[in-house]
Amino acid sequence: MANYNYRAKKGLQEIVTGTIEAASEKEAIEKISALGYLPVKLEEVAAAQKAQIPPTLPPARKQFGRIKSSQITVFTRQLSSLIKSGVPILTAINIIKEQTESLSLKAVLADIYNVIKNGGTFSSALEAYPKHFPPLYVAMVRTGENSGALPACLLRIAEYRAKQEELLSRLRMAMAYPLLMALVGIGTVIFMLAYVMPRLMGIFSSLGQNLPLPTQILLAISQVLRQRGGWMALGAVVLVFLIRRQLNTKIGRLAGSALKLRIPVFGKFSLKADLACFSRTLELLLKSGLPILRALQISVQVLDNEIIKERLIKSYRDLEQGISFGRSMKDSKLLPLFMVNLISVGEESGNLAGALGEVADAYERDTDEMIRIMSSLLEPLMILVMGVIVGFIVVAMLLPVFEINIMAR
């Protein structure tokens, strides 16, 4: 038997220390857990007396490399399962850290481990990495810590993130093929105009005959591309840079958001996708036990569209003044009546989270359907557009040949 000095958490904030006798570290941890404490640090008394090197401070915050969103989701799900199975949080984090292949995630988990080991809370450790653990994540973890339902909150976070990642994956897959076709088509057209067309035009010009109008148009485009193609490419790069820079300003974001909502078809898709994300986030936070004001403050941050964000921030201010959420939303012409009515009914019945879930389900189904429609229409549309462009080039190149044959006869 050996004596172990331990440091453990009693509740959320209180730290207790003491000495316990056990045959092994595992037995010591079990005895500490049986007391209702969460083991944070355990050290054999003899080893502590022999140690000559003072304990090091936790590592300073630093920037780590890229961590995929899916890796954070997997970590969250695994942590939920381990804690639910009775594994102490420090042991659970250490197990996941040893198993992960991402060096960046391993470094982040090592730092989080050290913060908790030195008496910090899990949520406060996550706050140091807002890029990987956004306010929604931290708020739900803190709620789980306060309520003693951390595994359930972590599972909700993992399921929420998985749904968002699945939606983005479907959107990327829907856009991948049309984008590839567009790039290949543009490359083909540039090659034909810049290299093939000038050589053929040299042959036709030597014959001394007037070229057909389509051929003259194509030749003019080819000459502009060859003579000023470099400047045009540079101008396009500068224009993209200026647009992106402008979109980072408040006015630019508002203008871009307004434009998104006015684009036919895509405007409705953008609106419904944003409202679905907002409704699902707010539902999740309310079910986790957050007050409506704090939940709304966090949920607004997930919105990409500044116009929608400004409108919901106004609803937040109205709530602070005692105006109901549904009534505040009714004053806006931007938000759909379907969403406003459901929220009003849910608020009056005391089941706002349920109403938000219905809104999120409906808009997620709509966005899924719109993604399928867009993906099925974009492919033939891209084929048609590229076919018309390439067909015009081929016809413009062949017309002089036909005229030469006719003259020869």
Secondary structure by P-SEA (a helix, b strand, c coil): cbbbbbbbbccccbbbbbccccccaaaaaaaaaaacbbbcbbbbaaaaaaccccccccccbbbbccccaaaaaaaaaaaaaaaaacccaaaaaaaaaaacccaaaaaaaaaaaaaaaaccccccccccccccccaaaaaaaaaaaaacaaaaaaaaaaaaaaaaaaaaaaaaaaaaaaaaaaaaaaaaaaaaaccaaaaaaaaaaaacccccaaaaaaaaaaaaaaacaaaaaaaaaaaaaaaaaaaacaaaaaaaaaaaaacaaaaaaaaaaaaaaaaaaaaaaaaacccaaaaaaaaaaacccaaaaaaaaaaaaaaaacccaaaaaaacccccaaaaaaaaaaaaaccaaaaaaaaaaaaaaaaaaaaaaaaaaaaaaaaaaaaaaaaaaaaaaaaaaaaaaaaac
